[in-house]
């Protein structure tokens, strides 16, 4: 009898222990389940992944550029809720209300700060101005290619003037040193634009000229070989510059390329290493100031139809009464058209870059940039979403809806910021504080080598 009681007691104890263990297991499991459900509920109530209630705003990028385009260069952004439906609906030119497209209804507003961080910029600028040194490989006036290697002795003009202006201002600036031992960077002074027009070289001979030039300086001086050209830079504004280094791989891969054709799409351009040179048509005198209330046209563009992007623009908006798109000769002065427009289009042609951003800023017109993969000038410094609108090429059919959805107050803030930043998009001889030359120098200063190579001669 006693043995039976002991056996029963033992069985009961084991059952209670098993139930206790099961209870201990269920408690944390239940807590984990409740927590997971709470997280899922929170995400579902706040995220666009589970709802289609977000208004169909402007797509941030085309699909091909979404991985490459920097988020700091965009004014309007939207989660890509349904890529396939957006692409399908594009052909039907979706009709979106201006209420849906306004900044306020979508929770966006114009950022009033034209600098990413003005205090840091000003502090760094002082450091740069005090200590930054450039060594230029010397060439005499009797050099057979003096016209290519020395700065021009006149005021540059035209679409590619930025290249000549930079060198002309640099050689007379306080950044130049004759002591290569104290130099932060070394300037390769050949001019791609002037090589292009030199009958001894021409378009087909530029690659050979650059290759031979690098060979000569690498055998005549010790500076190139110690870093493989990583502390060297050259400047080019013409689009031919992007292929000029095809026979000089070390220049393309190592040296800093200061170029107008600054596109993420190009395999030879590296945004963290290279610098965007603003393409600016030089203009004399003080820029005009026209209030937004006196600008009675919504949008203006004039230019050659030399790309599929511009062809699409003309196809969709060529006959529109509010969007003025011109492919031929203007009947009125170009400047007058810019002054009377609220928005001025910068549309990709052969390259992502044109002088139209500089044109728009000079005449106080808010630039609308339709050029995917464009590494915008001074993007390290300036907050482009404070003074411009970025429209992916895919969204050309939505152009009017997007721009008419920008309220008067938001446009006024954009235009005021245009007036603040346009001093950075002007060339002067000699340079003026914070002008285009100083801003390019600042970008170069940011990219200078952090390790100084000690060299004895």
Secondary structure, 3 states (H helix, E strand, C coil): CHHHHHHHHHHHHHHHHHHHHHHHHHHHHHHHHHHHHHHHHHHHHHCHHHCCCCCCCCCCCCHHHCCCCCHHHCCCCCCCCCHHHHHHHHCCCCCCCHHHHCCHHHCCCCCCCCECCHHHHHHHHHHHHHHCCEEECCCCCCCCCHHHHCCCCCCCCCCCHHHHHHHHHHCCCCCECCCHHHCCEEECCCCHHHHHHCCCCHHHHHHHHHHHHHHHHHHHCCHHHHHCCCCEEEEECCHHHHCCCCCCHHHHHCCEEEECCCECCCCCCCCCCCEECCCCCCCCCCCCCCCHHHCCEEEEEECCCCCHHHHHHHHHHCCCCCEEEECCCCCCCHHHHHHCEEEEEEECCCCCCCCHHHHHHHCCCEEEEECCCECCCCCCCECHHHCEEECCHHHHHHHHHHHHCCCHHHHHHHHHHHHHHHHHHCCCCCCCCCCHHHHHHHHHHHCCCCCCCCCCC
